[in-house]
Structures are given as structure tokens and as C-alpha cells.
Amino acid sequence: SVSHSHLSMAYGIRNLLFRTLGTIPGPVLFGIIIDSACAVWQRGCDGSYGSCWEHDTTKLVYSVSAAFIVVKLLSDLFLFLTWRLYPDSTMYSTSPSLTQPTTRTPCLTTLLRLRTIANSWK
């Protein structure tokens, strides 16, 4: 919990961390994957490696696909854990509760039933 006077600084730090963790690891990870699929490397006169001249396309396709699947599964896992473990946000709301509407439409009634079922799983 952050005091109201520090809220904008907290949002700034959060966004900095999100952008740093979201933009740096991805290109590094996929650079490693692409380099691991290199079949022919350029060699310098001193024996050092330069850039890749030819990639093993089969290995590259499988490696990139596996990386995407792993990242997607991790994303789904964290989404599920958040859904199951994070407290209901309406507990902290100061606005009128959505569980006691003044008029109920068929759509709202269905949504409230689904929410009751989902909350019973917690």
C-alpha cells in the first residue's frame, strides 16, 4: 500500500520495472535461440567467430516454437494463479456493490451466477 502523496512515484517505478523486465530479456533470449541454430559461422583470421552465414531452419523453427509455447504456458499459469489467489477487488471498493444491483437484466443475472460459481471455487 502506497500513500496518496507517493502514488505517482510508485506508478513510475512500477512502469520502469515492467518495461525493463519486458523489453530486455526477450531479445536476449531469442538472440541466443537464433545463434544456437547457426550451421555455418563466419571465421576471422584470428579464429574468432563473426556473424552467422547459414541457419539450420528445422532447428530454428523447433527452438522458436518451443520458446513461444513455454512463454505462453508460463503466462497462462501466472494468470490462473492470479485468478485463484488474488483477493476479490470489490472487497476494497468504496463504490456501490455490483452484487446488489437495483435492476437485474438477464445478462447481469447470468454474470452474477457465474461470479458466484467462480467464488465458490476459491
Contacts in CASP RR format, 6 or more apart in sequence:
PFRMAT RR
TARGET T0000
AUTHOR 0000-0000-0000
METHOD contacts of the structure
MODEL  1
SVSHSHLSMAYGIRNLLFRTLGTIPGPVLFGIIIDSACAVWQRGCDGSYG
SCWEHDTTKLVYSVSAAFIVVKLLSDLFLFLTWRLYPDSTMYSTSPSLTQ
PTTRTPCLTTLLRLRTIANSWK
2 10 0 8 1.000
29 67 0 8 1.000
30 64 0 8 1.000
30 67 0 8 1.000
33 60 0 8 1.000
33 63 0 8 1.000
33 64 0 8 1.000
33 67 0 8 1.000
34 52 0 8 1.000
34 55 0 8 1.000
34 60 0 8 1.000
34 64 0 8 1.000
35 52 0 8 1.000
36 59 0 8 1.000
36 63 0 8 1.000
37 55 0 8 1.000
37 56 0 8 1.000
37 57 0 8 1.000
37 59 0 8 1.000
37 60 0 8 1.000
37 63 0 8 1.000
38 52 0 8 1.000
38 53 0 8 1.000
38 54 0 8 1.000
38 55 0 8 1.000
38 56 0 8 1.000
39 52 0 8 1.000
39 54 0 8 1.000
39 55 0 8 1.000
39 56 0 8 1.000
40 52 0 8 1.000
40 53 0 8 1.000
40 54 0 8 1.000
41 49 0 8 1.000
41 50 0 8 1.000
41 51 0 8 1.000
41 52 0 8 1.000
41 53 0 8 1.000
42 49 0 8 1.000
42 50 0 8 1.000
42 51 0 8 1.000
42 52 0 8 1.000
42 53 0 8 1.000
43 49 0 8 1.000
43 50 0 8 1.000
44 50 0 8 1.000
84 121 0 8 1.000
84 122 0 8 1.000
88 119 0 8 1.000
90 97 0 8 1.000
90 98 0 8 1.000
90 99 0 8 1.000
99 112 0 8 1.000
99 115 0 8 1.000
101 108 0 8 1.000
104 112 0 8 1.000
END
